[in-house]
Amino acid sequence: MSITILGIESSCDDTSAAVIRDGYLLSNRIANQEVHRLYGGVVPELASRAHQQNIIPVVDTAMKEAGVIPSEIDAVAFTRGPGLMGSLLVGTSFAKGFALSRGIPLIEVNHLQGHVLALFLRRMTDDGRRMEEEGRRMTDDRRPSSVAGHPSFPFLCLLVSGGHTQILIVRDHLEMEIIGQTIDDAAGEAFDKCGKVLGLPYPAGPVIDRLARVGDPLAFTYSRPRIPGLNYSFSGLKTSFLYSLRDHLKEDPEFISKNLNSLCASLQFTIVDILMNKLRRAAEQTGIREIGIAGGVAANSALKGALETEASKQGWTVHIPTLAYTMDNAAMIGITGHYKYLRGEFTGQDVAPVARM
C-alpha cells in the first residue's frame, strides 16, 4: 500500500508544498517573497502575510502537479521550527486544518533535520518507470559520478544556512548528534551581512559567489576565530571585515567599487576555509569518511569545490544535494515526514510552532 505525504514548509520567507509517495518526490512548489529585497533582509510581518496569501495556491499547484487529490494524502508533514513565529504559524495552522478535515495523521518536522534528509530525496522521472536520486555523489574513485547515491550511515553532515552552522553525526534518518555548531553567527549570516555592507542586494550569498569567481581570494585577509573543539564563530570575521573596509575607505572612497570582486573572493575564501578546517578535524576525530553538506550555503560553488578537493586528498565519499533542495523547500519536509510516518511518529492537534528547537 502506497504512502503519500503532503509536506508544508513556511519557516522563513518561502512558502512551499511538496508531495512524496513511498519516499519518491512527485512535486515541489515554492513561492518566493521578493518584497524583502527592498529592505535588505526578511521582514517577519511581511513574511507571515505573504504566507497567508501563498499557502493555498502553492498546495493546490503541488497536488495538481503530483496528480493526487486530497483523499489520497495519508499524512501532512509540516515545519514546526525553528523559524519565524508568524511564518511558522501559517504553515502549522494550514497543516492542522488539512489533517483534521481529512482525518489523517499530522507529523511535525524539525527544519534542520529536513535539510539533512534532503540528501535522501529521490524523484520519479516523467516516464514513471525509472527512479532518479536527487543529489550528486563523489565515488571512491574520487571523481564526481553521474550516478547519484545516498549517504551510508553513519556519515558527517555540514549543515550551513543563513541561521545555522552545525556539524552532525547522522547515524540514521532520524538519529542525529550535533558535535559542533556556531556559538554566535552562522556562515550564511556572515555572507549576507558583509554583503549588505558592500551594498549588495539581499540575499547577498549568491551574489558574492558569482562576483568571487573573477576576484583574487588572497587579496585581503580577515580575522579567523580561535574556538576550541568543533564549534564555529563568525562574529569576529564580520567585525574584521567591517573595520578593514572602514580603514580602506578612509584612504580611497571608491575602494569598494574598485575591489568588489576581490573583496567577495577573499571573504568567501575565509568563510569556506573556516568551515572546512572544522569539518576536516571532525572527520579525523570520528574516523568517518562519508561526508554530506546541506542547507542554503551548500549551494556555494567555492564550498562545493573545497569539499571535492578535500575528498580527493582524504578519500572521502561526498554527497551534495541538488541545488533546488539546498534552499528551504517542502520536499525535505515531506521526505522527513515519510520516515517519521514509517515509525509512527505523529503529533496531536494541540501542537504549536516554536521559533527555536
C-alpha positions, 0 to 999 in steps of 0.5 A: 500500500502506497504512502503519500505525504503532503509536506508544508514548509513556511519557516522563513520567507518561502512558502512551499508544498511538496508531495512524496509517495513511498519516499519518491518526490512527485512535486515541489512548489515554492513561492518566493517573497521578493518584497524583502529585497527592498529592505535588505533582509526578511521582514517577519510581518511581511513574511507571515502575510505573504504566507497567508496569501501563498499557502493555498495556491502553492498546495493546490499547484503541488497536488495538481502537479503530483496528480493526487487529490486530497483523499489520497494524502495519508499524512501532512508533514509540516515545519514546526521550527525553528523559524519565524513565529508568524511564518511558522504559524501559517504553515502549522495552522494550514497543516492542522486544518488539512489533517483534521478535515481529512482525518489523517495523521499530522507529523511535525518536522524539525527544519534542520533535520529536513535539510539533512534528509534532503540528501535522501530525496529521490524523484520519479522521472516523467516516464514513471518507470525509472527512479532518479536520486536527487543529489550528486555523489563523489565515488571512491574513485574520487571523481564526481559520478553521474550516478547519484547515491545516498549517504551510508550511515553513519556519515558527517553532515555540514549543515550551513544556512543563513541561521545555522552552522552545525556539524552532525553525526547522522547515524540514521534518518532520524538519529542525529548528534550535533558535535559542533555548531556556531556559538554566535553567527552562522556562515550564511549570516556572515555572507549576507551581512558583509554583503549588505555592507558592500551594498549588495542586494539581499540575499547577498550569498549568491551574489558574492559567489558569482562576483568571487569567481573573477576576484583574487581570494588572497587579496585581503585577509580577515580575522579567523576565530580561535574556538576550541573543539568543533564549534564555529564563530563568525562574529569576529570575521564580520567585525574584521571585515567591517573595520578593514573596509572602514580603514580602506575607505578612509584612504580611497572612497571608491575602494569598494567599487574598485575591489568588489570582486576581490573583496567577495573572493577573499571573504568567501575564501575565509568563510569556506576555509573556516568551515572546512578546517572544522569539518576536516578535524571532525572527520579525523576525530570520528574516523568517518569518511562519508561526508554530506553538506546541506542547507542554503550555503551548500549551494556555494560553488567555492564550498562545493569545490573545497569539499571535492578537493578535500575528498580527493586528498582524504578519500572521502565519499561526498554527497551534495544535494541538488541545488533546488533542495539546498534552499528551504523547500517542502520536499525535505519536509515531506521526505522527513515526514515519510520516515517519521510516518514509517515509525509512527511518529505523529503529533496531536492537534494541540501542537504549536510552532516554536521559533527555536528547537 
